[in-house]
Amino acid sequence: MKRGYSGVTLAFISISIAVNIILGTVTQMLKLPLIFLDTIGTIFSAVLLGPLAGAIVGGFTNVILGSITDYKDHIPFAIVNIAIGLIVGFIAKKYKFNLLVAITTGCILSIITPIMGTIISIIFFEGLTGKLDNIIFMWLIKSGKSIFTANFIPRITGDIIDKTASCIIVSLLYNLLPKSLTERSSVNA
């Protein structure tokens, strides 16, 4: 029985973490509304290498970001990125990650991840995370919404666009890869 990952797989995992960090940083610097692209590496690793690799990429992305930036709030949200890796990995293991599966997966993530993120935000940060969503959050609180609803609405709005777009991008890239690479990757899953 083969144990561990090959050097090529570990390199791909490392590159995927870097892709998450770079794309997330660039979209944040450009202040793009409702899109983050900070899980493309997680999703791509999960599709190509399986759920465990996706979870590793997701978890390490948040831990590294929380360690090297002023935003320590990334660390508690690692569980969300780990869940993305697991969910996408299991879906991609069962179905070919074509456009329809990517859109469906994006919709599934768009519901699950904001629920998880909302709970983490409320437990660790009383609903406030220092982001643009806080303006909407405070407005919804002032209008009488519960802390959960006020935190969830801005999250799901962004995630519907971001997670679906990220899954579509990965699907398009994955389906451009040579069959020899995608068939060999399924052995690693």
C-alpha positions in Angstrom: 0.0 0.0 0.0 1.3 3.4 -1.0 1.8 5.9 1.8 1.8 9.7 1.6 2.0 11.9 -1.5 4.6 12.1 -4.2 6.9 15.0 -4.7 4.9 16.2 -7.6 1.7 16.1 -5.6 3.2 18.0 -2.7 4.5 20.6 -5.2 1.0 20.9 -6.6 -0.5 21.3 -3.1 2.0 24.0 -2.4 1.3 25.8 -5.6 -2.4 25.6 -4.9 -2.0 27.2 -1.5 0.0 30.0 -3.2 -2.8 30.4 -5.8 -5.4 30.8 -3.1 -3.3 33.5 -1.3 -2.3 35.4 -4.5 -5.8 35.4 -6.0 -7.4 36.3 -2.7 -4.9 39.1 -2.1 -5.3 40.5 -5.7 -9.1 40.5 -5.6 -9.0 42.2 -2.1 -6.5 44.8 -3.3 -8.7 45.5 -6.4 -11.7 45.7 -4.1 -13.8 43.5 -6.5 -17.3 43.2 -5.2 -18.8 39.8 -4.4 -15.8 37.8 -5.7 -12.8 36.6 -3.8 -11.3 33.7 -5.9 -9.4 32.6 -2.8 -10.5 29.0 -3.0 -9.6 28.2 -6.6 -6.5 26.3 -5.4 -8.5 24.4 -2.9 -11.2 23.5 -5.5 -8.6 22.6 -8.2 -6.6 20.4 -5.7 -9.8 18.6 -4.6 -10.9 17.9 -8.2 -7.4 16.8 -9.4 -6.1 15.0 -6.2 -9.1 14.3 -4.1 -10.8 15.4 -0.9 -7.9 15.1 1.5 -5.5 17.1 -0.7 -8.3 19.8 -1.1 -8.8 19.9 2.7 -5.0 20.2 3.2 -4.8 23.1 0.7 -7.8 24.8 2.3 -6.6 24.5 5.9 -3.1 25.5 5.2 -4.2 28.5 3.2 -6.1 30.0 6.1 -3.4 29.2 8.7 -0.7 30.7 6.5 -2.8 33.8 5.8 -3.6 34.2 9.5 0.1 33.8 10.3 1.6 36.3 7.8 -1.0 39.0 7.7 -2.7 41.3 10.1 -5.9 39.4 9.6 -5.7 36.7 12.3 -9.4 36.1 11.6 -8.4 33.8 8.7 -7.4 31.0 11.1 -10.9 30.2 12.6 -12.3 30.2 9.0 -9.8 27.4 8.0 -12.6 24.9 8.8 -14.7 26.5 6.0 -11.9 26.1 3.5 -11.3 22.5 4.7 -15.0 21.7 4.1 -14.7 23.2 0.6 -11.9 20.8 -0.2 -13.8 17.8 1.2 -17.1 18.6 -0.4 -15.6 19.3 -3.8 -13.3 16.3 -3.6 -16.0 13.9 -2.8 -18.3 15.3 -5.6 -15.4 15.2 -8.1 -14.6 11.6 -7.1 -18.2 10.6 -7.9 -18.9 12.7 -11.0 -16.8 14.1 -13.8 -16.2 17.8 -13.0 -17.9 19.2 -16.1 -19.7 22.5 -16.3 -23.0 21.2 -14.9 -21.3 19.5 -11.9 -19.3 22.7 -11.3 -22.3 24.9 -11.2 -24.2 22.5 -9.0 -21.1 22.2 -6.7 -20.8 26.0 -6.6 -24.5 26.2 -5.5 -24.0 23.6 -2.8 -20.9 25.5 -1.5 -22.9 28.8 -1.7 -25.3 27.4 0.9 -23.0 25.4 3.2 -20.0 27.8 3.5 -22.0 30.9 4.5 -23.7 28.9 7.2 -20.4 27.8 8.5 -18.8 31.2 8.1 -21.8 32.9 9.9 -21.5 30.5 12.9 -17.7 31.1 13.1 -18.1 34.9 12.8 -20.7 35.0 15.5 -18.7 32.7 17.9 -15.3 34.3 17.4 -16.0 37.9 16.4 -19.6 38.7 17.5 -20.5 38.9 13.8 -17.9 41.5 12.9 -14.9 40.6 10.9 -13.6 44.0 9.8 -14.7 43.6 6.2 -17.1 45.5 3.9 -19.8 43.0 4.9 -19.9 44.7 8.3 -21.7 47.7 6.9 -24.5 45.5 5.6 -24.4 43.5 8.8 -24.8 46.6 11.0 -27.6 47.9 8.8 -29.5 44.6 9.0 -29.0 44.5 12.8 -30.4 48.1 13.1 -33.4 47.1 10.9 -34.2 44.4 13.4 -32.7 41.2 11.9 -31.2 38.6 14.1 -27.4 38.4 14.4 -27.4 35.2 12.4 -29.6 36.6 9.5 -27.6 39.9 9.4 -24.4 38.0 9.2 -25.6 35.3 6.7 -27.2 37.5 4.1 -24.0 39.3 3.0 -22.1 36.0 3.1 -24.5 34.1 0.9 -24.8 37.0 -1.6 -21.0 37.0 -2.2 -20.7 33.2 -2.1 -23.3 32.5 -4.7 -21.2 34.5 -7.2 -17.7 33.6 -5.9 -18.1 29.9 -5.2 -20.0 29.2 -8.5 -17.5 31.3 -10.5 -14.5 29.5 -8.8 -16.0 26.1 -9.6 -16.7 27.0 -13.2 -13.1 28.3 -13.6 -11.7 25.1 -12.2 -14.0 23.0 -14.4 -12.8 24.8 -17.5 -9.1 24.5 -16.5 -9.5 20.8 -15.4 -11.2 19.9 -18.7 -8.3 21.5 -20.6 -5.8 19.2 -19.0 -4.5 16.2 -20.9 -6.3 12.9 -20.1 -3.0 11.3 -19.1 -2.8 13.8 -16.2 -6.4 13.6 -15.1 -6.5 9.8 -15.2 -3.2 9.6 -13.3 -4.6 12.1 -10.7 -7.6 9.9 -9.9 -5.2 7.3 -8.5 -4.1 9.9 -5.9 -7.6 10.6 -4.8 
